[in-house]
């Protein structure tokens, strides 16, 4: 990695402009990955579970389908990160209060009949390719899926290294 502005930007940026895995690995890029002028778009593929979802009811076939999809995503070079989430009942929601404080409550942020149960972060050429992976996720997870592109924003110019 060249020294100078690029290095300074990546060490101080708290908003992931490059793949999430770059931030997790603290600058140790996976083999073959380099910082580029332009990166491919990244997408969140989120699995939605009903509020009464019980992970223990997942059968071996479903678990293998999810593992197979993960292997396929890795082999295709599109998967940057994946993770399942703990039950929504263990969530903490934080809201800004009018007087400036932060209210912390148990449970999800909004009352809803479903919640995000897991997700992938993918890097694909476009939304169509991300949706193609989302279709496979619907089949493997036997649940609705949402696909959304991440917004990329440069770091503020006045940011300085600490």
DRENTOR-821835 format. One record per residue (C-alpha): residue in three letters; x, y, z. Coordinates in pm, 1 decimal, always signed. Example, Ala and Ser with C-alpha at 12.3 -4.5 7.8 and 13.67 -1.06 7.14 Angstrom:
# DRENTOR-821835
<r ALA <+1230.0 -450.0 +780.0>>,
<r SER <+1367.0 -106.0 +714.0>>,
//
This chain:
# DRENTOR-821835
<r UNK <+0.0 +0.0 +0.0>>,
<r UNK <+138.6 +338.1 -87.3>>,
<r UNK <+210.5 +570.0 +198.5>>,
<r UNK <+58.0 +911.4 +241.5>>,
<r UNK <-300.5 +1022.5 +189.7>>,
<r UNK <-444.7 +674.3 +118.3>>,
<r UNK <-295.2 +528.0 +434.7>>,
<r UNK <-407.8 +822.3 +645.6>>,
<r UNK <-761.6 +800.2 +507.5>>,
<r UNK <-800.6 +427.9 +578.9>>,
<r UNK <-659.8 +448.4 +929.7>>,
<r UNK <-891.7 +727.0 +1044.1>>,
<r UNK <-1212.1 +655.9 +851.4>>,
<r UNK <-1479.8 +509.8 +1076.9>>,
<r UNK <-1731.7 +474.0 +791.6>>,
<r UNK <-1644.8 +169.9 +580.0>>,
<r UNK <-1583.4 +293.7 +227.9>>,
<r UNK <-1378.5 -12.2 +140.8>>,
<r UNK <-1509.7 -363.3 +224.0>>,
<r UNK <-1601.5 -432.6 +586.4>>,
<r UNK <-1342.0 -710.3 +600.6>>,
<r UNK <-1066.3 -449.8 +547.1>>,
<r UNK <-1166.8 -267.8 +864.9>>,
<r UNK <-1203.7 -590.8 +1064.6>>,
<r UNK <-856.0 -703.3 +963.3>>,
<r UNK <-700.4 -365.2 +1047.6>>,
<r UNK <-537.5 -310.1 +711.2>>,
<r UNK <-441.6 -669.8 +635.2>>,
<r UNK <-601.2 -712.4 +294.7>>,
<r UNK <-707.3 -1056.1 +172.3>>,
<r UNK <-481.9 -1203.9 -96.3>>,
<r UNK <-531.0 -1034.0 -431.2>>,
<r UNK <-720.6 -731.9 -292.6>>,
<r UNK <-579.5 -385.2 -339.8>>,
<r UNK <-716.3 -38.6 -277.9>>,
<r UNK <-848.6 +95.7 -604.8>>,
<r UNK <-963.6 +432.0 -731.0>>,
<r UNK <-1310.4 +285.7 -787.1>>,
<r UNK <-1452.2 -11.5 -600.7>>,
<r UNK <-1741.7 -232.1 -697.0>>,
<r UNK <-2067.4 -154.7 -519.1>>,
<r UNK <-2142.4 -339.1 -199.2>>,
<r UNK <-2480.6 -474.9 -96.2>>,
<r UNK <-2649.4 -585.7 +221.4>>,
<r UNK <-2850.3 -904.6 +172.9>>,
<r UNK <-3062.6 -923.4 +489.1>>,
<r UNK <-3269.1 -1225.6 +594.0>>,
<r UNK <-3600.4 -1140.0 +763.1>>,
<r UNK <-3740.9 -1371.2 +1030.1>>,
<r UNK <-4082.5 -1354.7 +1196.7>>,
<r UNK <-4071.0 -1238.9 +1559.4>>,
<r UNK <-4156.7 -1591.2 +1678.0>>,
<r UNK <-3867.4 -1746.0 +1478.6>>,
<r UNK <-3698.8 -2035.1 +1659.2>>,
<r UNK <-3352.6 -2117.0 +1517.1>>,
<r UNK <-3357.8 -2461.9 +1678.4>>,
<r UNK <-3629.2 -2561.0 +1428.9>>,
<r UNK <-3386.4 -2525.9 +1134.9>>,
<r UNK <-3335.9 -2871.2 +989.5>>,
<r UNK <-3006.8 -3018.3 +867.8>>,
<r UNK <-3105.0 -2963.4 +503.2>>,
<r UNK <-3157.1 -2590.6 +561.0>>,
<r UNK <-2827.9 -2555.2 +747.3>>,
<r UNK <-2645.1 -2735.3 +463.8>>,
<r UNK <-2818.1 -2515.0 +203.1>>,
<r UNK <-2694.1 -2204.2 +385.7>>,
<r UNK <-2340.5 -2346.7 +414.1>>,
<r UNK <-2348.7 -2435.7 +42.0>>,
<r UNK <-2457.1 -2081.4 -45.1>>,
<r UNK <-2173.2 -1939.5 +167.0>>,
<r UNK <-1922.4 -2166.1 -9.4>>,
<r UNK <-2059.8 -2057.8 -348.4>>,
<r UNK <-2037.9 -1687.3 -255.8>>,
<r UNK <-1680.2 -1730.0 -133.0>>,
<r UNK <-1580.3 -1921.1 -448.4>>,
<r UNK <-1735.3 -1646.8 -664.7>>,
<r UNK <-1540.9 -1383.3 -468.5>>,
<r UNK <-1850.1 -1177.4 -378.5>>,
<r UNK <-1886.9 -1245.9 -5.8>>,
<r UNK <-1711.9 -994.4 +217.2>>,
<r UNK <-1882.6 -1080.1 +544.9>>,
<r UNK <-2175.6 -1285.2 +670.8>>,
<r UNK <-2337.9 -1328.4 +1008.6>>,
<r UNK <-2643.2 -1445.9 +1190.5>>,
<r UNK <-2788.5 -1230.4 +1464.5>>,
<r UNK <-2899.4 -1324.1 +1814.4>>,
<r UNK <-3275.3 -1333.4 +1883.5>>,
<r UNK <-3451.0 -998.2 +1859.5>>,
<r UNK <-3552.5 -1036.4 +2224.1>>,
<r UNK <-3186.4 -977.4 +2316.6>>,
<r UNK <-3161.5 -654.6 +2113.1>>,
<r UNK <-3104.0 -311.8 +2266.7>>,
<r UNK <-3255.0 -6.0 +2100.7>>,
<r UNK <-3109.6 +339.5 +2143.9>>,
<r UNK <-3301.5 +661.3 +2075.3>>,
<r UNK <-3199.3 +1023.0 +2108.8>>,
<r UNK <-3409.1 +1205.0 +2364.9>>,
<r UNK <-3527.4 +1564.3 +2305.8>>,
<r UNK <-3305.4 +1698.5 +2583.8>>,
<r UNK <-2996.2 +1536.9 +2428.4>>,
<r UNK <-2969.9 +1213.2 +2626.2>>,
<r UNK <-2995.9 +862.9 +2488.8>>,
<r UNK <-3273.9 +625.4 +2591.0>>,
<r UNK <-3179.6 +256.7 +2589.3>>,
<r UNK <-3458.7 -1.7 +2586.4>>,
<r UNK <-3475.4 -377.9 +2552.9>>,
<r UNK <-3596.0 -523.0 +2225.7>>,
<r UNK <-3610.9 -405.5 +1866.6>>,
<r UNK <-3624.9 -40.5 +1761.0>>,
<r UNK <-3965.1 -69.1 +1597.5>>,
<r UNK <-4266.4 -281.8 +1670.7>>,
<r UNK <-4280.3 -513.0 +1370.6>>,
<r UNK <-4384.1 -865.2 +1284.6>>,
<r UNK <-4041.5 -951.4 +1145.5>>,
<r UNK <-3679.0 -855.8 +1200.7>>,
<r UNK <-3334.0 -905.2 +1048.6>>,
<r UNK <-3206.2 -1246.5 +1154.2>>,
<r UNK <-2882.8 -1256.3 +954.8>>,
<r UNK <-2705.8 -1095.5 +663.6>>,
<r UNK <-2434.9 -1101.8 +402.2>>,
<r UNK <-2227.0 -812.0 +276.9>>,
<r UNK <-2151.0 -873.2 -88.9>>,
<r UNK <-1943.3 -692.3 -347.1>>,
<r UNK <-2093.1 -734.6 -694.2>>,
<r UNK <-2085.9 -544.2 -1022.6>>,
<r UNK <-2443.6 -418.3 -986.5>>,
<r UNK <-2783.0 -457.8 -818.2>>,
<r UNK <-2888.9 -730.3 -1062.6>>,
<r UNK <-2602.5 -954.5 -949.5>>,
<r UNK <-2675.7 -880.0 -582.8>>,
<r UNK <-3043.4 -968.2 -638.2>>,
<r UNK <-2938.1 -1295.8 -804.8>>,
<r UNK <-2753.5 -1385.2 -482.9>>,
<r UNK <-3054.3 -1266.7 -282.1>>,
<r UNK <-3274.4 -1513.9 -473.4>>,
<r UNK <-3041.9 -1794.8 -367.9>>,
<r UNK <-3056.9 -1669.1 -7.9>>,
<r UNK <-3439.7 -1681.7 -13.7>>,
<r UNK <-3423.1 -2048.0 -116.8>>,
<r UNK <-3144.4 -2146.0 +125.8>>,
<r UNK <-3286.2 -1960.7 +426.6>>,
<r UNK <-3652.9 -2025.3 +348.2>>,
<r UNK <-3723.9 -1664.4 +447.9>>,
<r UNK <-3778.1 -1322.8 +288.5>>,
<r UNK <-3465.5 -1130.0 +190.9>>,
<r UNK <-3395.7 -760.1 +137.5>>,
<r UNK <-3112.2 -636.8 -86.4>>,
<r UNK <-2981.7 -281.7 -41.2>>,
<r UNK <-2675.1 -104.4 -173.8>>,
<r UNK <-2435.9 +64.0 +68.8>>,
<r UNK <-2381.4 +435.2 +22.8>>,
<r UNK <-2020.3 +538.5 -23.9>>,
<r UNK <-1910.8 +872.3 +114.4>>,
<r UNK <-1560.4 +1011.3 +145.2>>,
<r UNK <-1418.0 +1101.9 +483.4>>,
<r UNK <-1450.3 +1465.8 +592.5>>,
<r UNK <-1153.7 +1678.1 +481.1>>,
<r UNK <-1095.7 +1811.7 +830.9>>,
<r UNK <-1052.8 +1463.5 +983.5>>,
<r UNK <-709.1 +1413.7 +1134.2>>,
<r UNK <-518.1 +1113.3 +1255.4>>,
<r UNK <-521.1 +1057.3 +1630.5>>,
//
